[in-house]
């Protein structure tokens, strides 16, 4: 469910939505309460984290959440 919303905000940029959801879950245990604007901002923050930490770390994090 969240990954579809993330894909919408990516606008074709090549990031794995699982990676973004995983990093969002580090900040928020549940994502249901986030309004659309906050969710979109968090997607951008997570893109920055992925760029800084790398895809290997993003994959490890996503797997830790069962994504």
Backbone torsions as a table, in degrees:
resi	resn	phi	psi	omega
1	UNK	NA	-52.9	-178.9
2	UNK	-66.5	-34.8	-177.7
3	UNK	-64.8	-30.7	175.8
4	UNK	-67.1	-39.8	177.2
5	UNK	-66.1	-42.4	178.8
6	UNK	-60.1	-45.2	178.5
7	UNK	-56.9	-40.6	178.5
8	UNK	-60.0	-44.0	-178.7
9	UNK	-74.6	-20.5	178.8
10	UNK	-72.4	-24.4	178.6
11	UNK	49.9	45.4	176.2
12	UNK	85.5	-4.3	176.8
13	UNK	-67.7	145.4	-170.4
14	UNK	-88.3	72.2	173.6
15	UNK	-124.7	146.0	178.6
16	UNK	-79.1	119.4	179.6
17	UNK	-57.6	-28.1	176.4
18	UNK	-62.8	-39.1	179.8
19	UNK	-64.7	-42.7	-179.4
20	UNK	-67.1	-45.6	178.1
21	UNK	-59.9	-40.9	178.9
22	UNK	-59.1	-45.4	179.1
23	UNK	-69.7	-34.1	175.6
24	UNK	-62.9	-35.5	-178.7
25	UNK	-73.0	-17.9	172.0
26	UNK	-67.0	-35.4	-179.1
27	UNK	-85.7	-41.8	-175.6
28	UNK	-125.5	124.8	179.5
29	UNK	-68.7	-32.0	174.6
30	UNK	-128.3	148.4	-176.8
31	UNK	-107.5	-3.4	-176.1
32	UNK	-60.4	-32.6	-173.8
33	UNK	-81.3	-9.6	-176.6
34	UNK	-75.4	128.8	173.5
35	UNK	-74.1	167.3	-173.6
36	UNK	-58.4	-43.1	-179.4
37	UNK	-65.5	-43.0	178.6
38	UNK	-65.2	-42.5	179.0
39	UNK	-58.8	-45.5	-179.7
40	UNK	-62.7	-42.7	178.2
41	UNK	-62.8	-40.3	179.7
42	UNK	-66.5	-34.7	175.0
43	UNK	-59.1	-44.6	-179.7
44	UNK	-65.5	-39.2	176.9
45	UNK	-61.4	-44.4	-178.8
46	UNK	-66.1	-33.4	174.8
47	UNK	-60.9	-42.4	177.0
48	UNK	-62.6	-38.9	178.3
49	UNK	-65.2	-44.2	178.6
50	UNK	-61.5	-43.4	178.5
51	UNK	-61.0	-37.7	-178.3
52	UNK	-78.8	-42.7	-173.4
53	UNK	-89.7	-24.6	-179.8
54	UNK	96.1	159.7	-176.2
55	UNK	-72.1	-29.3	179.0
56	UNK	-64.0	-44.1	178.5
57	UNK	-68.1	-38.2	178.4
58	UNK	-63.1	-38.0	178.3
59	UNK	-66.8	-43.4	177.6
60	UNK	-60.0	-43.5	179.4
61	UNK	-63.8	-45.6	179.2
62	UNK	-59.3	-43.0	179.8
63	UNK	-64.5	-32.6	179.6
64	UNK	-64.8	-22.5	176.8
65	UNK	-98.2	6.5	179.7
66	UNK	74.3	24.5	-179.3
67	UNK	-94.9	NA	NA
